[in-house]
Amino acid sequence: MFKKLIYPLFLLLIGYILFFSSDAKIIIAGIAIFIVGMIFMEDGFKLFSGGMLEKALKKSTSSLPKAIASGFVATAIVQSSSLISVIVISFLSAELITLSGAIGIIFGSNIGTTTTAWIVSSFGVKIEIAQLAMSMVIFGVILKLHSHKTYQGIGMILLGLGFVFLGIAYMKEGFETLRNGLHLAEYAIEGSWGILVYVFLGAMATVIIQSSSATMALIITALATQQILYINALELAIGANIGTTVTAVMGAMTSNTNGKRLALAHFIFNMFTAFIAIVFLYQLSDFVDYLSYYVDIGESDYAMKLALFHTLFNVIGVLAMVPFIGHLERFLKTKFKNDKKEVLRAKYLNESITEVPEAAIIALEKEISYLYNSVTEILYHGLSLHRHKCVGIDFGEDYCELPNIVKNSVNKIEINVDEFYDRKIKTLYGEILHFATISQEKMSQEEQYKVYMLKIASRDIVEILKDVKELQKNTNRYIKSSNSDIKKQYNTLREEIVKTLDGINMIENSADDFDVYAKLSLLESGLEKLDMIKNGRIDTLIRNNKIEPKMASSLMNDSAFAYDISKKLIHIATILWIEDREIQELGEM
């Protein structure tokens, strides 16, 4: 409701400013072009890196220093903390990295974002960058039209850089023109009140623009054209850091548990860093003057000093927080715990993960495994069996323990399969299909095929519920029957399904695809016992008058349901636990 109200008012305000102020129009256009450039750069790096960035980040969290360093380097290169955040949240949601590793990358990323200030203060406001920007845009467009993804990626990066520099040129021109009629520095506010006002303005600007890099570019160009005082620029930079936390928190509201935890860590870090910078503002300013002498920054080069200040207080924030990472991780794990609701919701899926194909596939696999475990529990109950009694039993040739367990499990377990589907499975299944469909849009053909097969696996899991519903009716009746022959046959059906389930359970974590394929093939060859028409067992029972015609028809149908359930279980296992496509296709034959 708040967003719906604010957004139209914001558009009206921008429209009013554009209509009545040509100078402000140039500045706002510069901000818009700068942001478009950042978006092009982000998309370009996604294409150009070919997944290298994701792989590098995934492998760099074995220690906290490596995580911080990789976060810094990655953000400094791609110039997009939002892209790094998306990748990190994706990996965290799919449990590919730990929470402490993700926090380390985000801390490093915060330092990495300060490189934007160095680029703007070093090049953007010191040289006539517009001509270079035009050349970048021209070559960017040419390369963007190439058929190869690598060239397209480079083209989009060049386009992005061109637009970034063009945006800086427009902002600089706008402030210089504005100075002829209005000198904003004359309205500077000093003292503690001024600190609060400018920190607030910096935060609000970042929330509105949705980019701390764009806010810093705006602050530096305003400072370079002497529209704001140096001390006020420092305060605005602190506010920009705070503003990024608001953006992160808003983005995490619809995220999963890990996404929310990471956003909270980001919020705590930035607020803590801002607190240090505000309390020691003048001391830090003096320290920047001291360091400037040694790094060859001119006494009056306030744009470069601002960039140094921005880096300095973020580095201090990281150094101050590092000793407390363990405490922070333990604190975060107590927050945003999943409520034990009746409706099953996705544990690993998050729409931001669709930006990273590798993480999206892993998240889908884990979510479908979660769905599989939920449905197989109902399968046991539908057969009037308790899973904890059947899982992990002796996997010997004759399954010595199993017949006795099944024979003694005659008490009906009350479970309404239709109600269970509507109340628990339907929502989760829908979320899986929705996520799978969206994630395929940014995937290669091979990755799309993998997701297609995962959709098939999730469909098979849900269809097992339907077969369980049918099998449940007669199973509960005949396992208590006075006719020992029909009782024996239904116990056999239950035994064979449990053998399949337990066999799959034992190979779930195997890393050898051939080993998984061989064991699944062995399980499939054992399904012949369930095909009672083919093996002639029903015919024998009927000829020897062991069972009544009504029992025979029930047994024939239910053996088919049991066969279908076991066949689907093996098919699901083939998709979920065999990575190699060729080996997987062998299992499909």
Secondary structure, 3 states (H helix, E strand, C coil): CHHHHHHHHHHHHHHHHHHHCHHHHHHHHHHHHHHHHHHHHHHHHHHHHCCHHHHHHHCCCCCHHHHHHHHHHHHHHHCCHHHHHHHHHHHHHCCCCCHHHHHHHHHHHHHHCHHHHHHHHHHHCCCCHHHHHHHHHHHHHHHHCCCCHHHHHHHHHHHHHHHHHHHHHHHHHHHHHHHHHCCHHHHCCCHHHHHHHHHHHHHHHHHHHCCHHHHHHHHHHHHHCCCCCHHHHHHHHHHHHHHHHHHHHHHHCCCCHHHHHHHHHHHHHHHHHHHHHHHCHHHHHHHHHHHHHHCCCCCCCHHHHHHHHHHHHHHHHHHHHHHHHHHHHHHHCCCCCCCCCCCCCCCCCCHHHHHCHHHHHHHHHHHHHHHHHHHHHHHHHHCCCCHHHHCCCCCCCCCCHHHHHHHHCCCCCCCCHHHHHHHHHHHHHHHHHHHHHHHHHHCCHHHHHHHHHHHHHHHHHHHHHHHHHHHHHHHHHHCCCCCHHHHHHHHHHHHHHHHHHHHHHHHCCCCCHHHHHHHHHHHHHHHHHHCCCCCCHHHHHHHCCCCCHHHHHHHHHHHHHHHHHHHHHHHHHHHHHCCCHHHHHHHHC
